[in-house]
Amino acid sequence: MESVMNPYALSLARNVVVLSRKSWVAYLPGALLAMLGCAVALVVGQCHWLAGWAVAWVVVLAAFAAALHLGSLVLCADDLGVWLCRGMLPWDWDIAVTGVSWQDFGRAEFQARFPDWLQNAHTIRIVNRHVSSGSMSLTHMRNSRAVVIRLNELKAERT
């Protein structure tokens, strides 16, 4: 009996290559919102100290959860395609969130804008050659220029 493999299921036996993670720029909006939330907690704390502490804890826990989520996003490539995986540790990368298989992979490109160039954190776009809605767009990815070059090289090796 032949087992059907889920294309979104990754395993380390399939030569998974980690290409990129989110850049430090992706964490800035969450940090700014956390600072704003702490200011609100101080104002609420002036009215009632317990309510101020409750708001502060909610803000800190929400900021921590958002930072863990951003840190868990990893762009990977394996023998089947390019995948955006979620997991803090390599053995947590079992399930890919979204991806493009090599047979559907058109090209990888990055959007060059001045603020992104300053921070070296461009938006990577992975184009699905069959369906335009199947393209992946990943913002604030670390070392995006090198990742795009590497993805296009990996595609050239498979054709």
Secondary structure, 3 states (H helix, E strand, C coil): CCCCCCCCECCHHHCCEEEEEECHHHHHHHHHHHHHHHHHHHHHHHHCHHHHHHHHHHHHHHHHHHHHHHHCEEEEECCCEEEEEECCCHHHCCEEEEEEECCCEEEEEEECCHHHHHHCCCEEEEEECCCHHHCEEECCECCHHHHHHHHHHHHHHCC
